[in-house]
Amino acid sequence: MELAKAYYSIKEVSEIAHIKPHVIRYWESEFKALKPKKTHGGRRRYSIEDLKLLLIIKKLLYEDGYTIKGARRKVAQLKKSGSGQIELPFEELKAGKVLVEVKRNLRAILDLLGE
């Protein structure tokens, strides 16, 4: 699956990955590997790699039952091995992207209608 943009805002990442923005910010403080670029104004810009890492962390915590500490170790192992291979829920990612697009289209229609 290919995503169209090079960088995404925290709101877009939140909608695509189904993770609340405050949770994403918390995970940034807990996982050193998760470091999105920031604009001069301090806004976070997430790359595709950041998004993949968020999905790995989400899977480890919510599906596999890891603690934050255990997930941190697992992410470090994956980074060290260079594999980064863990089964990611790409269907969920694709569905999230579709929902974001539908939302944008609905907003555009509302704008056209003047509401």
C-alpha positions in Angstrom: 0.0 0.0 0.0 1.3 3.4 -0.8 0.4 6.6 1.0 0.4 9.8 -1.0 2.1 12.3 1.3 5.7 12.5 2.6 4.6 14.0 6.0 1.4 13.9 8.0 0.1 16.1 10.8 -0.7 14.6 14.2 -4.4 14.9 13.4 -4.0 13.0 10.2 -1.9 10.3 11.9 -4.5 10.1 14.7 -7.3 9.5 12.1 -5.4 7.1 10.0 -4.0 4.9 12.9 -7.0 5.3 15.2 -4.9 6.6 18.0 -5.8 9.8 20.0 -3.3 12.6 19.6 -2.5 12.7 23.4 -1.6 9.0 23.3 0.7 9.7 20.3 2.4 12.5 22.2 2.8 10.2 25.3 4.3 7.5 23.2 6.8 9.9 21.8 8.0 10.5 25.4 8.2 6.7 26.0 9.8 5.5 22.8 13.0 7.2 21.7 12.7 5.7 18.2 9.5 7.8 17.7 10.7 11.3 16.9 8.7 13.1 14.3 10.2 16.2 12.6 9.0 19.5 13.9 8.4 22.7 12.0 9.8 26.0 13.2 6.4 26.6 14.8 6.7 23.3 16.7 4.1 21.3 14.8 4.9 17.6 14.4 5.3 16.2 10.9 5.2 12.4 10.8 6.8 10.4 8.0 5.6 7.1 6.7 8.3 5.4 8.9 6.9 7.2 12.0 3.4 6.0 11.1 4.6 2.4 10.7 6.4 2.6 14.1 3.2 3.9 15.7 1.3 1.0 14.3 3.9 -1.4 15.6 3.7 0.2 19.0 -0.1 0.1 18.9 0.0 -3.6 18.0 2.4 -4.5 20.7 0.5 -2.7 23.4 -3.1 -3.3 22.4 -3.1 -6.6 20.6 0.0 -8.5 21.9 -0.4 -7.3 25.5 3.0 -5.8 26.0 3.6 -3.3 28.8 5.2 0.1 27.8 8.5 -1.3 29.1 8.2 -4.5 27.2 7.1 -2.8 24.0 10.1 -0.4 24.3 12.4 -3.4 24.5 10.7 -5.1 21.5 11.0 -1.9 19.4 14.6 -1.6 20.4 15.2 -5.2 19.3 13.5 -4.6 16.0 15.5 -1.5 15.4 18.8 -3.2 16.3 18.1 -6.2 14.1 17.2 -3.9 11.3 14.2 -6.0 10.5 11.4 -3.9 11.8 9.3 -6.8 10.6 6.1 -7.2 12.5 2.7 -7.9 11.0 1.1 -4.5 10.7 -2.7 -4.0 10.3 -2.4 -2.4 6.8 -6.1 -3.1 6.1 -6.9 -0.9 9.2 -4.5 1.7 7.9 -6.1 1.6 4.5 -9.6 1.9 6.0 -8.4 4.9 8.1 -7.1 6.6 5.0 -10.4 6.1 3.2 -12.3 7.5 6.1 -10.1 10.6 6.2 -10.7 11.1 2.5 -14.4 10.7 2.9 -14.4 13.3 5.7 -12.5 15.7 3.5 -14.9 15.2 0.7 -17.9 15.8 3.0 -16.3 19.0 4.3 -15.8 20.2 0.7 -19.4 19.5 -0.1 -20.6 21.4 2.9 -18.4 24.3 1.9 -19.9 24.3 -1.5 -23.4 24.3 0.0 -22.4 27.3 2.2 -23.0 25.5 5.5 
